Amino acid sequence: MSAETVRTRVILIGVGGATCSGKTTLAKHLNRLLPDSVIIHQDDFAPPMEEVPIHPVLNIQDWDSAPGAISWTRLIDTLKVIKSTGDLPPDHRSHDHLNEQKSIPIDEEAFQKWSSEFKSIQKELFVNRKENVVFGLLDGFLLYWHPEVIAEIDVRLMLRVPEQVLKQRRHERHGYHTAVQSDLVEGALWRDPPNYWEDIVYPAYVEAHRDLFIDGDVENGRLSGNKVEGLIMLETLNQTMTEAIEQSCSTIKQALERLQSDKVVTPGTCT
């Protein structure tokens, strides 16, 4: 088999949810168990601090409202590179390592089971379809707002946690490191001003996600399926991290099974 006959196919997995919902922890576990996978944090595409919009009423920086919270063109361009090559752009840098890293372990038996299963499926696809399947993982609090980002995501996962739990977790954090500003600065530390959660963070989350839910009920409503087809909701307050991994991996496996059966993997078909 010549190298020219092998096609690289990237399966991009979105792990969305509000800040402090556990999405980054879940994405990192998936990154460890999925063979040949890369991880992208949407937070790395926040604009430089000096470009973050000022809230028109509260007169403070607004890091959360969807239109200005992300450098959308840069994110979309990066996703296109990953989807076409299977690799991160060489100039991509992440500041995630600067943020507080909370360890939430998963069952080792479940980890090994899924890791082995995905390696086996990957091998079968290489032998039978001459496709080198690699995985991209994208986590972020605004994954399902911009239509061009949604279009790039093949497997669509979203974590939902009640607002009061999110608020408590946010208040327990020491702060967030912002996007890298230059080659010399790793990223400034942002700490929430008083009432930032109540006035900006959660209202912005609701505004960006209300059209995903029937009657706009972000907290308790069912997914409408209108804006984001095939979105899988993980109610992680009622799950262990291992159970969230099981649900996520089962969804990813369904996408690969469609690929094995000669069907093209398209967004919204992995339900």
Protein Blocks (a to p, Z undefined) as FASTA:
>chain_A
ZZklpccdddddddeddehilmmmmmmmmmmmpghiadddfklmcccfklpccdfklopa
cfkbmklmpcfklmmmmmmmmmmnopacfkbccfklmpccddddddfklmmmmmmmmmmm
mmmmmmmnopacdddddddfklmmbmmlmmmpmbdcdddddfklmmmmmmmpgbdcdddf
bfkbgbicddddehklmmmmmmmmmmmmmmmpghhiaklmccehlmmghiacddfklpcf
klmmmmmmmmmmmmmmmmmnopacdehilZZ
